[in-house]
Amino acid sequence: MATGYSKSPLELLNSSHQSKVLKAAIFSRFVLLILSILWRTLLAPYDTSAPLNPTCLHNPSPPLPSPLLPSLGSAIEKGVVWDSVYFVRIAQCGYEYEQFYAFLPLLPACMFVFSQTVLALSGYVVCNVAFIFTAMYFYRLSVIILKDPSAALQASVLFCFNPASIFYSSIYSESLYALFSVGGCYYLVSRANNIAVLWLALSGFARSNGVLNAGYFGFQAMHQAYDAFYLKKSAF
């Protein structure tokens, strides 16, 4: 009996499944946003470093234009805690201190490009949009690897609602790293090697462990060398 598993990866992609993944990714971001606002309203933040924003140490930049909604901008800035403080500071002032070099430049650069007023808002938008695209690439990659659209859909929905999902909605580098890593793997298995090289290289600008993604090309080269040797031996 013929099954769908003999189809090519592109034929296995289901448009209705992709729509469900997109809706799940967007809905999960709204759920996390509501929960974040709720907990910040009920509980006092443990990290109170968000209001600390002195002038830039080197080459002080001119004051940024005032946001259209100052109260909204102030509320967003108060939500900048933990590592998010460093990313916002780097986007505004560059790498001022040695410890700043632990935070790679891709996210601050995106924040700087997309905003000259409320950098924190830009960071939230960049990270959440990056996660939504990551979920779409995750589904496509899962379809190719699992060869089962239903299983790929379930895996993608679980990815959207995983317990660590809050890190993908905060101003952290996880979203951009996941986007370029998952997207790079998708293009790699789709045999679009040039795009895969670019995307996986960009993942290394988001997080330092992106250098490990070079292992995919090492494995691919070893696999091709083995196939060439095996075919040559068989012909002999």
C-alpha positions as CSV (number, residue, x, y, z in Angstrom):
1,M,0.0,0.0,0.0
2,A,1.4,3.4,-1.0
3,T,2.1,5.9,1.7
4,G,2.9,9.6,1.8
5,Y,6.4,8.8,3.1
6,S,7.7,8.2,-0.4
7,K,7.0,11.8,-1.3
8,S,9.7,14.5,-1.6
9,P,10.2,16.9,1.3
10,L,8.5,19.7,-0.6
11,E,5.5,17.6,-1.3
12,L,5.2,16.7,2.4
13,L,4.9,20.3,3.4
14,N,1.3,21.0,4.4
15,S,0.1,24.6,4.0
16,S,-2.6,24.1,6.7
17,H,0.1,22.8,9.1
18,Q,2.3,25.8,8.4
19,S,-0.7,28.1,9.1
20,K,-1.2,26.3,12.4
21,V,2.4,26.6,13.4
22,L,2.3,30.4,12.6
23,K,-0.8,30.9,14.7
24,A,0.7,28.8,17.6
25,A,3.9,30.9,17.5
26,I,2.1,34.2,17.5
27,F,-0.4,33.0,20.2
28,S,2.4,31.7,22.4
29,R,4.1,35.2,22.2
30,F,0.9,36.9,23.4
31,V,0.5,34.4,26.2
32,L,4.0,35.0,27.4
33,L,3.6,38.8,27.1
34,I,0.4,38.7,29.3
35,L,2.1,36.4,31.8
36,S,5.1,38.7,32.0
37,I,3.0,41.8,32.6
38,L,1.0,40.0,35.2
39,W,4.0,38.8,37.2
40,R,5.7,42.1,37.0
41,T,2.6,43.7,38.3
42,L,2.2,41.3,41.2
43,L,5.8,40.9,42.2
44,A,8.7,43.3,42.6
45,P,11.6,42.6,40.2
46,Y,14.6,40.9,41.7
47,D,17.0,42.7,39.3
48,T,16.6,46.4,39.7
49,S,19.3,47.5,37.3
50,A,17.0,48.7,34.5
51,P,16.7,52.3,35.6
52,L,20.5,52.7,35.7
53,N,21.4,54.3,32.4
54,P,24.3,56.7,32.7
55,T,25.7,58.6,29.7
56,C,28.0,56.6,27.3
57,L,31.5,56.3,28.5
58,H,33.2,57.0,25.2
59,N,32.0,59.4,22.6
60,P,28.7,60.3,24.3
61,S,25.9,60.1,21.8
62,P,23.4,62.9,21.5
63,P,20.1,62.4,23.3
64,L,17.7,60.1,21.5
65,P,14.5,61.5,20.2
66,S,11.6,61.3,22.7
67,P,9.3,58.3,22.1
68,L,5.8,59.1,20.9
69,L,4.3,57.4,24.0
70,P,6.7,58.3,26.9
71,S,4.7,56.2,29.4
72,L,4.8,53.1,27.2
73,G,8.5,53.6,26.6
74,S,9.1,53.9,30.3
75,A,7.1,50.8,31.0
76,I,9.1,48.9,28.4
77,E,12.4,50.1,29.7
78,K,11.5,48.9,33.2
79,G,11.2,45.4,31.8
80,V,14.8,45.3,30.7
81,V,16.5,43.1,33.3
82,W,19.4,40.7,33.5
83,D,21.3,40.2,30.2
84,S,18.9,42.4,28.4
85,V,20.5,45.4,30.1
86,Y,23.8,44.6,28.4
87,F,22.3,44.2,25.0
88,V,20.4,47.5,25.2
89,R,23.5,49.3,26.5
90,I,25.7,47.9,23.7
91,A,23.1,49.0,21.1
92,Q,23.3,52.5,22.6
93,C,26.9,53.0,23.5
94,G,28.9,50.1,22.0
95,Y,31.4,47.9,23.9
96,E,32.4,50.0,26.8
97,Y,33.8,47.5,29.2
98,E,35.6,44.2,29.0
99,Q,32.7,42.1,30.3
100,F,30.5,43.4,27.4
101,Y,32.5,41.2,25.0
102,A,30.6,38.2,26.3
103,F,27.6,39.5,24.4
104,L,28.0,39.2,20.6
105,P,27.0,42.0,18.3
106,L,24.2,40.6,16.1
107,L,21.3,41.4,18.4
108,P,22.5,44.9,19.5
109,A,23.2,45.7,15.8
110,C,19.6,44.7,14.8
111,M,18.2,46.8,17.7
112,F,20.3,49.8,16.6
113,V,19.2,49.5,13.0
114,F,15.5,49.2,13.7
115,S,15.2,51.9,16.4
116,Q,16.6,55.2,17.4
117,T,14.2,55.9,20.2
118,V,13.1,53.0,22.4
119,L,15.9,50.5,21.9
120,A,14.2,48.0,24.3
121,L,11.0,48.0,22.2
122,S,13.1,47.3,19.1
123,G,14.8,44.4,20.9
124,Y,11.5,42.9,21.9
125,V,10.2,43.1,18.3
126,V,13.3,41.7,16.8
127,C,13.4,38.7,19.2
128,N,9.7,37.8,19.0
129,V,9.6,38.1,15.2
130,A,12.8,36.0,15.0
131,F,11.1,33.3,17.1
132,I,8.0,33.2,14.8
133,F,10.3,32.7,11.8
134,T,12.2,30.1,13.8
135,A,9.0,28.1,14.4
136,M,8.3,28.1,10.7
137,Y,11.8,26.8,9.8
138,F,11.5,24.3,12.7
139,Y,8.4,22.8,11.1
140,R,10.0,22.6,7.6
141,L,13.1,21.0,9.0
142,S,11.1,18.6,11.0
143,V,9.1,17.5,8.0
144,I,12.3,16.7,6.1
145,I,13.9,14.8,8.9
146,L,10.8,13.0,10.3
147,K,9.1,12.6,6.9
148,D,5.8,12.9,8.8
149,P,3.9,16.2,8.6
150,S,1.7,15.4,11.6
151,A,4.7,14.6,13.9
152,A,6.4,17.7,12.6
153,L,3.3,19.8,13.5
154,Q,3.2,18.4,17.0
155,A,7.0,19.0,17.5
156,S,6.6,22.6,16.3
157,V,3.7,23.4,18.6
158,L,5.6,21.9,21.6
159,F,8.6,24.1,20.5
160,C,6.3,27.2,20.7
161,F,5.1,26.3,24.2
162,N,8.3,24.8,25.7
163,P,9.2,25.8,29.3
164,A,12.2,27.9,28.2
165,S,10.1,29.9,25.7
166,I,10.4,33.0,27.8
167,F,14.0,33.4,26.7
168,Y,12.9,33.7,23.1
169,S,10.6,36.6,24.0
170,S,13.1,38.5,26.1
171,I,15.9,40.7,24.8
172,Y,18.2,37.7,24.7
173,S,20.2,36.3,21.8
174,E,18.5,33.0,21.8
175,S,15.9,33.9,19.2
176,L,18.3,35.1,16.6
177,Y,20.6,32.2,17.3
178,A,17.8,29.7,16.9
179,L,16.6,31.4,13.7
180,F,19.9,31.2,11.9
181,S,20.8,27.8,13.3
182,V,17.5,26.1,12.5
183,G,17.2,28.0,9.2
184,G,20.8,27.1,8.3
185,C,20.1,23.4,9.0
186,Y,17.0,23.6,6.9
187,Y,18.9,25.0,3.9
188,L,21.7,22.5,4.5
189,V,19.4,19.5,4.2
190,S,17.7,21.2,1.3
191,R,21.1,21.3,-0.5
192,A,21.2,25.1,-0.6
193,N,24.7,25.1,0.7
194,N,25.6,28.7,0.0
195,I,22.6,30.0,2.0
196,A,23.3,27.5,4.7
197,V,26.9,28.8,5.1
198,L,25.6,32.3,5.4
199,W,22.9,31.5,7.9
200,L,25.1,29.3,10.1
201,A,27.8,31.9,10.0
202,L,25.4,34.6,11.2
203,S,24.4,32.3,14.1
204,G,28.0,32.7,15.3
205,F,27.5,36.5,15.5
206,A,24.5,35.9,17.8
207,R,26.1,33.4,20.2
208,S,29.6,32.1,20.6
209,N,28.5,28.5,20.5
210,G,27.4,29.1,16.9
211,V,31.0,28.1,15.9
212,L,29.9,24.5,16.6
213,N,27.5,24.7,13.6
214,A,30.6,24.3,11.5
215,G,30.4,20.6,12.5
216,Y,27.5,20.1,10.2
217,F,29.7,20.9,7.2
218,G,32.4,18.7,8.6
219,F,30.0,15.8,8.9
220,Q,28.7,16.5,5.4
221,A,32.3,16.4,4.0
222,M,33.0,13.1,5.9
223,H,29.8,11.6,4.6
224,Q,30.6,12.6,1.0
225,A,34.1,11.2,1.3
226,Y,32.8,7.9,2.7
227,D,30.3,7.7,-0.2
228,A,33.0,8.4,-2.8
229,F,35.3,5.8,-1.3
230,Y,32.5,3.2,-1.0
231,L,31.4,3.8,-4.6
232,K,35.0,3.6,-5.9
233,K,35.6,0.4,-3.9
234,S,32.4,-1.1,-5.3
235,A,33.3,-0.2,-8.8
236,F,36.7,-1.8,-8.3
